[in-house]
Amino acid sequence: MRVRIFTIEKSEDGDIEAMLLDYKKMSQKFCTLEFVKLFDKSLAASQKQNAAVAKESYEKAYLPYFENSYNIALAEEGKTMSSHSFSKLFDNRSQINFFIGGAYGFGESFLKKADTVVSLSPLTFSHKLAKLVLAEQVFRGLAIKNNHPYHK
């Protein structure tokens, strides 16, 4: 199984990157976990214009990665679920993409194109922290599916 987590971000935090690497290594038993950061001059420029333009640019950046995958958008209006319910997202899938929105989130058209929309929490997280929480939940979900003792 291949799991990719996509983010719109331009900088790194060494402490968070180290923890992400830990989850990537732990997940190797169950999947190939990849982190894909997208950011370029057009995304930066769009964020300076307005929310609608920024959301459109996120959709344009992410849509080429939709092919042959089960695509999950993370959004505050998405479905909240338990870790056991989250683990069912991995059932019968060979490739899953998770998309974390940019500073302005996603537009309605992007959310409709996703196979499902999930909320990590009613709280709002920074993109880096959302990516870390998601990486942990991916490992936890796969541990549940594979009867690994990580989830207690």
ABEGO torsion letter per residue (X at the ends): XBBBBBBBBABBBAAAAAAAAAAAAAAAAABBBBBBBBBBAAAAAAAAABAAAAAAAAAAAAAAAABGBBBBBBBAABBBBBAAAAAAAABGBABBBBBBBBAAEBBAAAAAABABBBBABABBBBAAAAAAAAAAAAAAAAAAAAGBAABX
